Amino acid sequence: MGTQGTQSHLQARPDEDVLAAFEAAKGFMPADEGLALYAAAVGAAALGLPLLEVGTYCGRSTVLLAAAARDAGTVAVTVDHHRGSEEQQPGWEYHDPETVDPETGRMDTLPAFRRTLFAAGLEEHVVAVVGRSPRVAALWGRPLGLVFVDGGHTDEHANADYEGWTPHLAPGGLLVIHDVFPDPADGGRAPYRIYRRALDSGGFTEISATRSLRVLRRATAEERTATGTERAAAGAQGTAAGTEGTATGAQEAATGTEGTAAGTERTAAGAQGAAAGAGRHG
Ligand SMILES: C[S@@+](CC[C@H](N)C(=O)[O-])C[C@H]1O[C@@H](n2cnc3c(N)ncnc32)[C@H](O)[C@@H]1O
């Protein structure tokens, strides 16, 4: 798979209806980052594979993925437990009292999400999965054209999203990460750390940066072979990885050489995650 699909649409703009639905939805994404997300989604959708989002909230960013998926004849999949992140809970900076279900007393953003999609006329182009991201990722078995990480912003959640979903990203597919802040003065750094993990793995190249929204393109098997660096690193780290990575590699090998490469990287991600975990608790 070449670069054409994922790099030639970086200027794409949503039509006015889609933009209006995005702007009307509750959420945290400013317009310029939304436009960059949409452009990435259009490029990735050309691969003909599903576009995956972690962190639906009330559907603001989902609208953009759904429009790109619709126009390419594919689908957007969005994952959220709909109970809100840490910083969205009562008493925290990003809490919105309107998101609390009066019956349970807990946050529930699913109704607002459904209203957003309905108003946008995009229900048919989205599969919404209600659940915890790592649990859903563990069940997932298909290649993805785009992975957009905008879920929990702790290291635990960001690393789990990275480790759970990037192995499913097709070669030439796009990894988009929101809230990447190189300077700690600008915000929490867990998204920045997984952005660094991706770049440092040698398996990704950055293709756009719009404020805190970063778009990385996954290398193809040919590019990996040409550089050789990622495979060498993955081989060395893979020896130390446990059975989970091996099982995933075997499962993805069934999809061909691309799957094998994804499995290898998963192994490396597992090893790195274990090292990071040891650092946190050590
Ligand atoms: C920053 S908001 C997403 C914003 C949305 N993408 C937008 O543009 O409006 C983060 C969302 O991630 C969800 N979330 C946090 N941790 C999660 C996890 N482990 N699994 C699934 N969803 C999670 C929260 O419930 C919350 O709705």
Ligand as a Chemical Component Dictionary entry (heavy atoms), coordinates in Angstrom:
data_LIG
# 
_chem_comp.id                   LIG 
_chem_comp.type                 NON-POLYMER 
_chem_comp.pdbx_formal_charge   0 
_chem_comp.three_letter_code    LIG 
# 
loop_
_chem_comp_atom.comp_id 
_chem_comp_atom.atom_id 
_chem_comp_atom.alt_atom_id 
_chem_comp_atom.type_symbol 
_chem_comp_atom.charge 
_chem_comp_atom.model_Cartn_x 
_chem_comp_atom.model_Cartn_y 
_chem_comp_atom.model_Cartn_z 
_chem_comp_atom.pdbx_ordinal 
LIG C1  C1  C 0  -11.444 14.289 25.800 1  
LIG S1  S1  S 1  -12.913 13.336 25.722 2  
LIG C2  C2  C 0  -13.105 13.022 24.011 3  
LIG C3  C3  C 0  -13.458 14.248 23.240 4  
LIG C4  C4  C 0  -13.969 14.027 21.825 5  
LIG N1  N1  N 0  -13.036 13.268 21.024 6  
LIG C5  C5  C 0  -14.283 15.361 21.217 7  
LIG O1  O1  O 0  -13.591 15.763 20.275 8  
LIG O2  O2  O -1 -15.203 16.025 21.672 9  
LIG C6  C6  C 0  -12.363 11.795 26.356 10 
LIG C7  C7  C 0  -13.418 10.700 26.355 11 
LIG O3  O3  O 0  -12.720 9.477  26.559 12 
LIG C8  C8  C 0  -13.511 8.620  27.346 13 
LIG N2  N2  N 0  -12.605 7.645  27.984 14 
LIG C9  C9  C 0  -11.629 7.891  28.892 15 
LIG N3  N3  N 0  -10.974 6.751  29.203 16 
LIG C10 C10 C 0  -11.552 5.774  28.461 17 
LIG C11 C11 C 0  -11.325 4.379  28.339 18 
LIG N4  N4  N 0  -10.355 3.750  29.031 19 
LIG N5  N5  N 0  -12.106 3.661  27.518 20 
LIG C12 C12 C 0  -13.110 4.268  26.813 21 
LIG N6  N6  N 0  -13.354 5.604  26.884 22 
LIG C13 C13 C 0  -12.588 6.340  27.696 23 
LIG C14 C14 C 0  -14.239 9.516  28.312 24 
LIG O4  O4  O 0  -15.427 8.909  28.767 25 
LIG C15 C15 C 0  -14.469 10.767 27.450 26 
LIG O5  O5  O 0  -15.754 10.782 26.896 27 
# 
loop_
_chem_comp_bond.comp_id 
_chem_comp_bond.atom_id_1 
_chem_comp_bond.atom_id_2 
_chem_comp_bond.value_order 
_chem_comp_bond.pdbx_ordinal 
LIG C1  S1  SING 1  
LIG S1  C2  SING 2  
LIG S1  C6  SING 3  
LIG C2  C3  SING 4  
LIG C3  C4  SING 5  
LIG C4  N1  SING 6  
LIG C4  C5  SING 7  
LIG C5  O1  DOUB 8  
LIG C5  O2  SING 9  
LIG C6  C7  SING 10 
LIG C7  O3  SING 11 
LIG C7  C15 SING 12 
LIG O3  C8  SING 13 
LIG C8  N2  SING 14 
LIG C8  C14 SING 15 
LIG N2  C9  SING 16 
LIG N2  C13 SING 17 
LIG C9  N3  DOUB 18 
LIG N3  C10 SING 19 
LIG C10 C11 SING 20 
LIG C10 C13 DOUB 21 
LIG C11 N4  SING 22 
LIG C11 N5  DOUB 23 
LIG N5  C12 SING 24 
LIG C12 N6  DOUB 25 
LIG N6  C13 SING 26 
LIG C14 O4  SING 27 
LIG C14 C15 SING 28 
LIG C15 O5  SING 29 
# 
